[in-house]
Amino acid sequence: MVIRYSFRTAVVTMFLLAGASVLGQENQVKQIKVTLRNPTAIARPNEPIVITLADIAKAAPDFKATSFIVTTSDAATPADDARAKASRPLACQADDLDGDGKADEIAFEVDLAPLSTKVVTISYGAEELIKPLRVSFPKRAHASFQTKYEGMGWESDRVAWRMYFDARNAFDMYGKRQHCLALDYFAQPGVDYHAESPIGRDTFKIGDALGIGSAGAYVDGKAVKISEVTDRKWKVIADGPVRAIFDLIYTGWSVAGKKVDINSRVTVWAGQHWFDHAITARNANGVTLITGLPRKPGVAFSSGVALENGQARYTETWGHQALMPGATATEAHPDQNLGLGIIVLPGAGGSADELPDAADHIVRVPVTTMNGTITTQWRVVSAWDQEQPDGDSVLGLDPAMTLPVALRSEEGWKRYVAGVASRYAQPVTVSVLP
């Protein structure tokens, strides 16, 4: 794992140590210690971490999400962390998820070695004390609605997706050659995002398919998109630097003889090739909710269980399904591979059955029902083999499990998706210390 320290890192460390020594003074930098444990034998680079404000308040009732930073010494225990002479800042953000004007969660990312524990520090206090310590990080996650690409777009610095905000309601994909944010570039007048470029391009053709991880229903033996609705709206909830979140709100979806209201929430994280799709549905009792991946001729398809207890199931496709460049292209590129995957966690909500369909590999998603409201979620993985490889190695990470290396064969891609599924089913243990 490559760690780069800077002059600002040293300043942060010295200031935090000074702040810790003036407890009892009104103007001080206070600290909360958090331990993170990786329960798997898989390295987790750019591991997303979310801590609720409610959990932080138990340890620090005076914490305010308007003025804080997150750092780590890479120590495994609080005692080792206390002896550490240097810490490095982590990109972080506070997000208001329910629109009440108050933050509900803080989010950041950290590298975790297999079966490891790491201590991070949340430092907070008066803004005049925190502001000099705050480091500016490049934005690596983004969500934006643009008429140029016909709806909502979302991206990490590795992959971009967009959805057609009309009756098609299908999720599509842009591949990236460089690790950067590209949606704002693609949205510029005069830029042809179908053309080959050093940044990347539109790499997939949806056609009549449900889309890449889009939501729908299975009625009378076929997939039904969220098309016939009374109203559809969108709302960006958070926009970087480490994650972007948006909602798609559908009112009066006519399906299976019902009028269903759907809230579709998508979350994408920096450095990742996946996004999470969470659904909340009202008046949907008896409706079979589905997601899926488009069928492509000659493209390999498989499904499997990532964990022996069946806790994580995946469906994946791999092969020549990257579209040729050009706005009118319809054929696949013969020299480029593209991989897609859907991961579901059956849990107590039932199985994740595959259902027959001509245009898609359909997955019936397990649901949870409470007080008449149905909830479900799944993870969507996408990657293009033209992406530039990472320059730095990550401690404990099998090079065969990195991209684009994993896209050299169907077996490699299957192993990669199964690894993402294992991490999805076995989240990092987060403990806010009293």
Backbone torsions as a table, in degrees:
resi	resn	phi	psi	omega
1	MET	NA	127.2	-179.6
2	VAL	-91.8	123.2	178.2
3	ILE	-120.1	125.1	-179.2
4	ARG	-112.6	123.8	178.3
5	TYR	-100.7	152.6	-178.3
6	SER	-131.7	173.2	175.7
7	PHE	-59.1	-38.8	179.2
8	ARG	-62.8	-36.8	177.7
9	THR	-59.1	-44.4	179.5
10	ALA	-64.7	-40.2	178.4
11	VAL	-62.5	-44.3	178.3
12	VAL	-57.3	-46.5	-178.0
13	THR	-61.6	-47.7	-177.9
14	MET	-65.1	-39.2	-178.6
15	PHE	-68.3	-39.6	179.6
16	LEU	-65.8	-40.0	177.5
17	LEU	-63.4	-39.7	177.8
18	ALA	-65.6	-42.3	178.9
19	GLY	-61.2	-38.1	-179.0
20	ALA	-68.1	-20.2	-176.5
21	SER	-90.3	-3.6	-176.5
22	VAL	-114.0	28.5	177.6
23	LEU	-55.2	138.9	-177.5
24	GLY	105.2	-22.8	175.3
25	GLN	-83.8	151.9	-175.7
26	GLU	-66.3	-44.1	179.8
27	ASN	-95.6	101.3	-176.7
28	GLN	-146.8	159.5	171.1
29	VAL	-95.8	117.1	179.6
30	LYS	-99.1	158.6	-174.4
31	GLN	-133.2	143.4	172.1
32	ILE	-120.6	130.2	178.1
33	LYS	-97.8	137.2	-179.4
34	VAL	-131.7	132.9	174.4
35	THR	-103.1	140.1	179.2
36	LEU	-121.9	125.5	-179.1
37	ARG	-120.1	125.9	174.8
38	ASN	-86.8	111.5	-175.4
39	PRO	-82.6	-2.5	-175.3
40	THR	-110.9	161.0	176.2
41	ALA	-88.1	29.0	-179.7
42	ILE	-119.0	130.9	175.9
43	ALA	-65.1	146.0	-177.7
44	ARG	-126.7	82.7	174.3
45	PRO	-72.2	145.8	179.9
46	ASN	52.2	44.4	-177.4
47	GLU	-71.9	122.5	178.8
48	PRO	-70.1	134.4	178.0
49	ILE	-127.0	131.0	177.0
50	VAL	-124.7	131.7	175.4
51	ILE	-127.6	127.4	-179.2
52	THR	-76.2	151.8	176.0
53	LEU	-64.6	-29.3	178.1
54	ALA	-63.8	-40.9	178.7
55	ASP	-69.6	-37.8	178.3
56	ILE	-65.8	-38.8	-177.9
57	ALA	-62.2	-26.4	178.2
58	LYS	-65.6	-33.3	179.2
59	ALA	-93.7	-29.8	-176.1
60	ALA	-143.2	85.5	-177.9
61	PRO	-59.3	-23.2	-177.8
62	ASP	-92.1	5.8	-178.8
63	PHE	-64.6	136.2	175.7
64	LYS	-125.4	127.9	-176.2
65	ALA	-76.6	2.4	178.7
66	THR	-84.8	-14.0	-175.0
67	SER	-149.8	89.5	-179.3
68	PHE	-156.0	163.2	170.5
69	ILE	-138.4	161.5	177.2
70	VAL	-122.9	132.2	178.7
71	THR	-134.6	165.1	173.3
72	THR	-144.7	144.2	173.6
73	SER	-96.9	-2.8	-174.6
74	ASP	67.6	14.3	176.9
75	ALA	-74.6	152.5	-177.9
76	ALA	-92.2	-18.1	-178.3
77	THR	-135.2	156.3	176.4
78	PRO	-58.5	-34.9	179.5
79	ALA	-65.2	-45.5	178.0
80	ASP	-65.8	-36.0	178.8
81	ASP	-63.5	-38.6	180.0
82	ALA	-65.1	-30.1	-179.7
83	ARG	-87.2	-10.7	-176.6
84	ALA	-65.4	142.1	-177.7
85	LYS	-99.5	-4.8	-179.6
86	ALA	-148.0	144.9	173.7
87	SER	-132.5	157.6	177.7
88	ARG	-123.5	144.6	-179.4
89	PRO	-76.5	152.7	176.4
90	LEU	-119.7	140.7	174.5
91	ALA	-62.0	136.0	-176.6
92	CYS	-150.9	167.0	177.3
93	GLN	-157.6	159.4	174.5
94	ALA	-116.4	134.7	-173.4
95	ASP	-125.7	134.7	172.8
96	ASP	-94.0	107.1	-173.2
97	LEU	-88.8	-22.6	-175.4
98	ASP	-110.0	3.5	173.5
99	GLY	74.8	21.5	-179.6
100	ASP	-94.3	7.9	178.6
101	GLY	84.1	3.2	179.5
102	LYS	-124.3	140.2	-179.8
103	ALA	-66.0	141.8	177.9
104	ASP	-109.2	-27.6	-177.3
105	GLU	-144.3	153.3	163.7
106	ILE	-112.1	147.4	-175.6
107	ALA	-134.4	142.1	174.4
108	PHE	-156.4	175.0	178.0
109	GLU	-129.1	151.1	-178.7
110	VAL	-152.3	149.5	175.6
111	ASP	-84.7	133.2	178.8
112	LEU	-127.8	126.7	175.9
113	ALA	-74.4	164.3	179.6
114	PRO	-57.5	136.0	174.8
115	LEU	51.4	36.6	-175.7
116	SER	-108.3	165.0	173.5
117	THR	-126.2	140.4	179.7
118	LYS	-137.5	143.6	177.7
119	VAL	-100.6	131.7	171.4
120	VAL	-120.3	156.4	-178.2
121	THR	-120.2	128.4	172.1
122	ILE	-102.0	113.9	-178.7
123	SER	-106.6	135.8	-176.2
124	TYR	-145.4	165.4	-179.1
125	GLY	160.2	-163.2	179.8
126	ALA	-60.7	142.6	-175.5
127	GLU	-59.7	-34.1	-179.9
128	GLU	-65.8	-21.5	175.7
129	LEU	-87.9	-37.8	-176.1
130	ILE	-78.8	-35.8	-174.7
131	LYS	-56.3	-43.5	179.1
132	PRO	-65.5	-18.4	-178.7
133	LEU	-92.1	-15.5	-173.5
134	ARG	-74.0	130.1	-179.5
135	VAL	-101.7	137.5	177.0
136	SER	-84.2	123.8	178.9
137	PHE	-109.8	147.3	175.2
138	PRO	-65.0	143.6	178.3
139	LYS	-73.2	130.5	-175.6
140	ARG	-127.8	10.8	173.8
141	ALA	-145.8	145.3	-171.4
142	HIS	-157.1	144.7	172.5
143	ALA	-136.3	136.4	-176.4
144	SER	-158.2	139.0	176.2
145	PHE	-96.7	124.8	-177.7
146	GLN	-138.8	133.7	176.2
147	THR	-67.5	-23.9	-178.8
148	LYS	-59.8	-43.2	177.8
149	TYR	-107.3	23.4	164.1
150	GLU	68.3	28.0	176.0
151	GLY	154.4	-152.5	-179.5
152	MET	-77.6	138.8	172.7
153	GLY	-123.9	148.9	177.0
154	TRP	-146.9	151.1	-173.8
155	GLU	-159.2	151.8	159.7
156	SER	-100.8	-175.2	175.7
157	ASP	-78.6	4.6	-179.5
158	ARG	-111.1	-39.0	-175.8
159	VAL	-142.1	151.4	173.5
160	ALA	-125.4	148.6	175.9
161	TRP	-130.9	159.8	171.7
162	ARG	-146.1	161.7	177.8
163	MET	-131.0	146.5	177.7
164	TYR	-81.3	110.9	-174.9
165	PHE	-86.2	63.2	178.0
166	ASP	-154.5	-159.4	-175.6
167	ALA	-63.2	-20.6	177.4
168	ARG	-68.6	-41.9	175.4
169	ASN	48.2	37.2	-175.7
170	ALA	-106.1	140.8	175.9
171	PHE	-85.9	133.1	-178.3
172	ASP	-122.7	179.1	-172.7
173	MET	-139.9	142.6	167.1
174	TYR	-113.1	132.4	173.7
175	GLY	-89.1	153.3	179.8
176	LYS	-124.2	136.6	172.4
177	ARG	-86.3	-38.9	-179.2
178	GLN	-104.2	156.2	175.7
179	HIS	-87.1	95.4	-176.0
180	CYS	-161.0	172.2	170.9
181	LEU	-91.9	132.6	-170.5
182	ALA	-124.1	-14.3	-172.0
183	LEU	-61.9	-40.9	179.9
184	ASP	-65.6	-32.4	175.6
185	TYR	-68.1	-46.0	-180.0
186	PHE	-62.1	-28.0	-177.1
187	ALA	-80.2	-8.6	-177.7
188	GLN	-69.6	143.8	174.9
189	PRO	-59.5	138.3	177.3
190	GLY	89.3	-12.2	178.7
191	VAL	-88.6	124.1	177.4
192	ASP	-95.7	102.0	-177.0
193	TYR	-76.1	-3.4	173.5
194	HIS	-83.6	-18.0	-174.5
195	ALA	-83.1	152.5	175.3
196	GLU	-65.7	138.4	179.4
197	SER	-152.0	163.1	177.7
198	PRO	-63.2	-24.2	-179.3
199	ILE	-81.6	-47.1	-176.8
200	GLY	151.6	-166.2	-176.3
201	ARG	-168.3	174.1	170.7
202	ASP	-65.3	121.6	-172.6
203	THR	-116.3	3.7	-173.1
204	PHE	-139.5	148.1	174.7
205	LYS	-117.5	117.3	-176.9
206	ILE	-77.7	-42.8	-176.3
207	GLY	64.1	-131.5	-178.3
208	ASP	-94.8	7.3	-175.1
209	ALA	-71.4	163.3	177.9
210	LEU	-62.7	-34.6	-179.6
211	GLY	121.4	178.3	-178.1
212	ILE	-89.5	90.7	180.0
213	GLY	80.3	14.0	176.2
214	SER	-69.3	163.3	178.3
215	ALA	-97.7	151.8	175.9
216	GLY	-166.5	-165.2	177.9
217	ALA	-135.0	157.4	178.6
218	TYR	-111.3	113.0	-174.2
219	VAL	-131.6	125.9	176.9
220	ASP	52.5	42.2	174.2
221	GLY	79.4	16.0	177.2
222	LYS	-147.7	158.6	179.8
223	ALA	-78.3	136.5	177.3
224	VAL	-119.7	122.0	179.2
225	LYS	-76.4	163.8	173.0
226	ILE	-80.5	77.2	-172.3
227	SER	-109.3	-55.1	-175.3
228	GLU	-85.4	94.5	-176.4
229	VAL	-129.3	156.5	175.0
230	THR	-73.0	-38.1	-177.8
231	ASP	-156.7	149.5	173.8
232	ARG	-137.8	134.5	-179.6
233	LYS	-134.3	165.5	175.4
234	TRP	-135.1	156.3	179.1
235	LYS	-155.1	125.0	174.7
236	VAL	-81.6	123.9	-177.8
237	ILE	-93.4	-41.7	-179.3
238	ALA	-147.6	149.9	-175.2
239	ASP	-144.7	68.6	172.4
240	GLY	82.1	174.2	11.4
241	PRO	-82.0	-21.0	-175.0
242	VAL	-103.7	-19.2	174.6
243	ARG	-149.8	153.3	174.8
244	ALA	-126.4	140.6	-177.2
245	ILE	-134.8	138.6	173.2
246	PHE	-145.1	158.5	177.5
247	ASP	-114.1	142.4	167.0
248	LEU	-114.0	121.0	-174.2
249	ILE	-113.5	117.5	-178.9
250	TYR	-113.7	127.8	178.4
251	THR	-111.9	132.6	173.6
252	GLY	68.7	43.4	176.2
253	TRP	-69.1	118.9	178.9
254	SER	-83.6	109.2	-177.7
255	VAL	-154.7	134.8	176.4
256	ALA	52.6	37.5	178.4
257	GLY	74.7	13.4	-178.6
258	LYS	-122.6	166.6	169.5
259	LYS	-113.9	104.8	-172.2
260	VAL	-106.4	136.0	172.9
261	ASP	-101.0	130.1	-174.5
262	ILE	-125.0	134.6	166.6
263	ASN	-115.7	120.3	-177.3
264	SER	-111.8	113.0	-177.7
265	ARG	-110.3	125.8	-179.3
266	VAL	-113.4	134.2	177.9
267	THR	-127.7	127.4	178.3
268	VAL	-124.1	141.8	-174.9
269	TRP	-117.2	148.6	176.7
270	ALA	-58.0	142.0	174.5
271	GLY	76.1	0.8	-174.9
272	GLN	-108.9	155.0	176.3
273	HIS	-102.3	19.7	-177.3
274	TRP	-137.8	163.2	169.5
275	PHE	-137.0	156.4	177.1
276	ASP	-101.0	137.9	-178.8
277	HIS	-122.2	114.2	-178.2
278	ALA	-114.7	136.9	-175.8
279	ILE	-119.7	134.8	168.2
280	THR	-122.5	123.0	-175.6
281	ALA	-127.2	136.9	176.8
282	ARG	-116.5	142.0	-175.9
283	ASN	63.5	34.9	-177.7
284	ALA	-111.8	13.4	178.9
285	ASN	-59.2	130.8	-178.9
286	GLY	87.9	-7.9	177.9
287	VAL	-89.2	129.8	178.7
288	THR	-85.6	105.7	-179.7
289	LEU	-83.3	142.3	-175.0
290	ILE	-138.6	165.2	164.0
291	THR	-140.2	-173.5	179.7
292	GLY	172.9	-176.3	178.4
293	LEU	-128.7	142.3	-179.7
294	PRO	-64.3	142.7	172.8
295	ARG	-82.2	135.0	176.5
296	LYS	-128.6	135.7	-178.9
297	PRO	-62.1	133.4	176.9
298	GLY	77.6	4.1	-178.2
299	VAL	-97.0	131.3	-178.2
300	ALA	-67.1	144.4	179.9
301	PHE	-139.2	141.0	174.3
302	SER	-156.0	165.5	173.1
303	SER	-139.4	158.4	-177.6
304	GLY	-168.2	-177.1	179.0
305	VAL	-114.8	124.2	-177.5
306	ALA	-79.0	-28.9	-179.9
307	LEU	-121.8	145.6	-174.6
308	GLU	-60.4	-29.2	-179.0
309	ASN	-82.4	6.4	177.7
310	GLY	74.0	14.2	-175.1
311	GLN	-70.3	-24.7	179.7
312	ALA	-133.1	122.3	177.9
313	ARG	-115.6	145.2	-180.0
314	TYR	-134.5	153.4	171.0
315	THR	-126.9	131.3	-176.1
316	GLU	-140.4	152.5	172.1
317	THR	-128.8	149.8	-178.2
318	TRP	-153.1	143.9	173.9
319	GLY	141.5	-154.6	-176.5
320	HIS	-82.4	73.4	177.4
321	GLN	-119.5	9.1	171.5
322	ALA	-79.8	129.2	-176.7
323	LEU	-71.5	147.3	171.5
324	MET	-64.0	151.9	177.4
325	PRO	-62.8	154.0	176.8
326	GLY	114.6	140.1	-175.2
327	ALA	-65.2	-25.3	-177.2
328	THR	-105.0	5.2	-177.4
329	ALA	-66.1	142.6	177.8
330	THR	-128.6	-15.6	-176.4
331	GLU	-94.2	158.0	179.6
332	ALA	-80.7	150.4	176.6
333	HIS	-73.9	126.0	-174.8
334	PRO	-74.4	-12.4	-175.3
335	ASP	-117.8	14.3	-178.4
336	GLN	-130.7	136.7	177.3
337	ASN	-107.0	146.2	177.7
338	LEU	-137.2	136.2	-179.1
339	GLY	-116.9	141.5	176.9
340	LEU	-131.5	152.0	178.4
341	GLY	-154.2	149.6	172.6
342	ILE	-123.0	132.7	178.7
343	ILE	-123.9	129.7	176.7
344	VAL	-127.5	152.4	178.5
345	LEU	-113.1	98.3	-175.3
346	PRO	-56.5	-50.3	177.6
347	GLY	50.8	-140.8	-177.7
348	ALA	-83.7	-6.6	-174.7
349	GLY	-84.4	1.5	179.4
350	GLY	110.9	-170.0	-174.7
351	SER	-88.3	172.4	175.7
352	ALA	-118.1	77.4	-173.8
353	ASP	-76.2	151.3	172.1
354	GLU	-96.1	134.6	-175.6
355	LEU	-118.4	146.3	-177.4
356	PRO	-70.1	139.9	176.9
357	ASP	-163.4	145.2	-175.8
358	ALA	-75.7	-34.8	-173.1
359	ALA	-98.6	-17.9	-171.7
360	ASP	-137.7	157.0	162.6
361	HIS	-88.7	102.9	-171.2
362	ILE	-90.3	137.3	174.4
363	VAL	-121.2	122.6	173.1
364	ARG	-80.0	121.5	-173.0
365	VAL	-89.7	137.6	175.5
366	PRO	-65.3	143.6	-178.1
367	VAL	-127.6	157.4	172.8
368	THR	-119.2	132.2	-178.9
369	THR	-114.4	129.8	178.1
370	MET	-146.3	123.6	179.2
371	ASN	53.6	38.7	176.9
372	GLY	81.9	-0.8	179.5
373	THR	-107.2	132.7	179.7
374	ILE	-102.1	134.3	175.7
375	THR	-128.0	149.7	175.8
376	THR	-162.0	165.0	176.9
377	GLN	-157.6	160.9	176.0
378	TRP	-155.1	168.0	180.0
379	ARG	-115.5	137.9	-177.0
380	VAL	-117.3	127.7	-176.9
381	VAL	-116.5	136.6	178.4
382	SER	-144.4	141.9	176.9
383	ALA	-158.2	150.4	-178.5
384	TRP	-122.6	136.7	-173.8
385	ASP	-77.4	1.6	176.3
386	GLN	-90.5	-1.0	178.4
387	GLU	-65.4	140.1	177.5
388	GLN	-69.6	143.6	-179.0
389	PRO	-74.2	159.6	174.1
390	ASP	-67.7	143.2	178.3
391	GLY	-85.9	-23.2	-176.0
392	ASP	-106.7	141.8	175.1
393	SER	-86.9	152.8	179.5
394	VAL	-113.3	130.1	-176.8
395	LEU	-54.7	122.7	175.7
396	GLY	84.3	-0.3	-178.0
397	LEU	-94.3	121.5	178.6
398	ASP	-64.2	120.9	-179.3
399	PRO	-55.5	-28.7	179.5
400	ALA	-69.7	-14.4	-179.9
401	MET	-97.0	8.1	179.5
402	THR	-99.8	160.5	177.5
403	LEU	-105.6	144.1	8.1
404	PRO	-88.5	7.2	-177.1
405	VAL	-55.4	-42.5	-176.5
406	ALA	-64.0	-16.5	-178.3
407	LEU	-87.8	4.9	-179.5
408	ARG	-73.3	-18.4	179.4
409	SER	-149.5	159.2	176.7
410	GLU	-62.6	-39.9	-179.5
411	GLU	-63.2	-39.7	178.0
412	GLY	-63.7	-41.9	178.7
413	TRP	-66.9	-39.7	178.7
414	LYS	-61.4	-42.2	177.8
415	ARG	-63.5	-38.9	179.7
416	TYR	-64.2	-47.7	-179.9
417	VAL	-62.6	-40.3	178.2
418	ALA	-63.1	-36.0	176.8
419	GLY	-65.8	-42.3	176.1
420	VAL	-62.5	-38.8	179.3
421	ALA	-64.5	-40.4	179.1
422	SER	-62.8	-41.4	178.7
423	ARG	-68.7	-36.0	178.5
424	TYR	-63.4	-41.6	-176.7
425	ALA	-79.5	-20.8	-178.0
426	GLN	-124.8	78.6	-175.6
427	PRO	-67.5	159.6	176.2
428	VAL	-63.2	139.9	175.9
429	THR	-83.5	121.6	-178.1
430	VAL	-111.0	122.9	-179.5
431	SER	-125.9	117.0	174.6
432	VAL	-86.3	116.8	-174.4
433	LEU	-76.8	140.2	179.1
434	PRO	-69.1	NA	NA
